Amino acid sequence: MDDLFSPASLIVAEGRGDAEAIRRALGDVEVLWTEGFGVTAAKLAYIAKAAAERGVVVCADPDHAGEMIRAKLDRHIPGLRHVYLPRREARDCRGRDIGWEYASPAAVRAAFGRLRPAPASALAPDSLREADLLELGLTGCPAARERRRTAGQALGIGECNAKRFLARANRFRVTRQELEAVLL
């Protein structure tokens, strides 16, 4: 497991099943579940306190609802770290539902191994641009979606469209060199 993750960190998941899957994979860790969009003021306060004292890792599902929960938490609490689970590893056996609860322990551990440092609050002078994505084949070509998926998984920033990929890459200060290295 990456040295960016400490078992003392609070892990935030969407539901009880997600929390159980994370505990099965990581052992005795503290997992707080939001009950979907039900993040109460009391839970936000608890998460904010944990973020200031020991760090918080957010494990929202790789779907639209999960992105909305991540965004809500980020708006209220600075410095959260995010673990992204690839969609294909988060599907139930029928392929209909998506969630951490369907991931194997190995997939959960691998996702935590790709944990990135806390996001930057401002863009760095060497931030990626749309032109970089175009030059690297991450947008504007038939293979772009697959290349973004591959890069997003390798970098631990998840699978997404080009606009969101650029925003996440800059938020987590991914360099062009890092992108080039994972795309070789």
N, C-alpha and C positions, 0 to 999 in steps of 0.2 A: 504494500500500500504506500502511496505517496506520502512524503514527509509533510505535505500541506494539511493532511487530515490528522486531527488529534481525537482520540476516543472521548476526550473531555468535551468536545464540541457538541452543541445541541444540533440535532438533525430535525428538520421540519419536513414532513410528508403530508400528503393530502388526506389519507384515510388510514384506518386501523390495519387493513390488509397490507397496505404499503409499509407501514411501520413494522409489522411482523416479518415481512420479507427482508427488510433492511436489517433487523435484528438477527434473523437466521444467518445472514451473510456476514455480518460484522461482529456479532457477539453482543456483549453487554454494553450497549450504547443508549443514550437517552434520545428517544424520538418523540416529538410532539406532533400530533396530526391536527390539521386545520379543519377537518370535516368539510372538505371542498372549499366553497366560498365562505364558509362560516368562521372566518378569522375575526374573533371578537376583540374588543379593545383590551381586555385583560390578557388575551394571548399575544397580541401585538406588544404589549408592555413587557411581558415575560421574554419574548423573543428579542426585543431591543436590549433588555438587561443582559441576556445571555450573549448577544453580539458584542457588547462592550466588554464583558468579563472573560469570555472563553471562546468566542467564535460560533457562528451559525452556518450550517450547510443546508441549502434548500434542495429537496428532491421532489419537485413537482412532476407530474406525468408529462410525457412528451406529446401533448395535444393542446388544442386551443385553450381549454380551461386551465391547464397547467401553466401556460404562458401568462394568462390573466392573473393567476395567483402569484406567480413570480413577480410580475409587474407591481401588483398591489403591495407585496412585502417590500420590494425595492423602494417604492415611493415613501414608505413609512420608516424604513430602517436602512441606514447606510452601511456599507461594508459587508453585506451578505455574500457568501460564496455559493456557487451553484454547481450541482452535479447533473449532467444530462445523460439520460439513458436512451440509446438508439431505439427508435420505434419498433424495429423488428425483434428486439430482445424484450419488449414490454407487452407483446400481444398474448392474449389468452390462446388456448389450444384451438379454438374455433376461428381465431383471427378477427374477432369482432370488437373485443374490448382491449383497451390499452391501460397499463398501469404498472407501477413498480411491483405490485403484488404478484404479477405474472412472470417476473424476471427470475432467472435462476440465480442462486447465490454467487456463482462465478461471474455472471453478467453484472451483478450489483458491485462486487469487489472490483471488477474491471472499470466500471464507471467511476468509482471513488479513486481509482488509480490515475484517472485523467483530470482530477480536480485541479482547477486553476486558482491562482492567488485572487484575493479580493479585487473587485473591479476598480478601475481608476475613476476618479470623479471628473476628470477633464481629459480631453483628447491630447495626446502627445504630439509634438511637432512632426514626428515621423509616422503619423497615423496612416492607415491604409486608405486608399481612395477607390472610387468606382473604376477608375482606369486600371488600377492594380488587379482588380477582380477580372476585368475584361482581358488583360494581358495574360493572366494565369488560367484562363478558360473556366472561370468560376461563374461567369455570366455571359450571355450573348452567343452561346453555341449549344448544339444539341446535347453534348455531354456535360454541360455545366451543372445540372442538378445532381448527377452522380458524383461529380468532382467535389461539389460543396458538401455532400453527404459524407464522403470519405474524409475530407479535411476536417469537417465539424466533429466527426467521431474521434479522429486522431488527436485533435486539439482539445477535446472535452468541452466544446461549446454547443454541441447539439446539431440537429438537422433543421434547416430552415431555408427560406427563399433568399435571394441575393441581397435584398435590402436589409433584412434582419441579420444575415450573416455578416455583412459589413459592420453593422452597429455592434454586434456581439464581439467580433474580432477586435474592434477598436476599444470597446469597453474593457476587454480583458488584455489589452495591449499586445495582441498577437502581431508579430513583425512579419514583414514580407519574407524574410529569410526562413522563419518558422513555416509559413505557408508553402514556400518552395520546397522545403525539406519533406513535408508530408505528402506533397503531390508528386514526388519523383517516382 
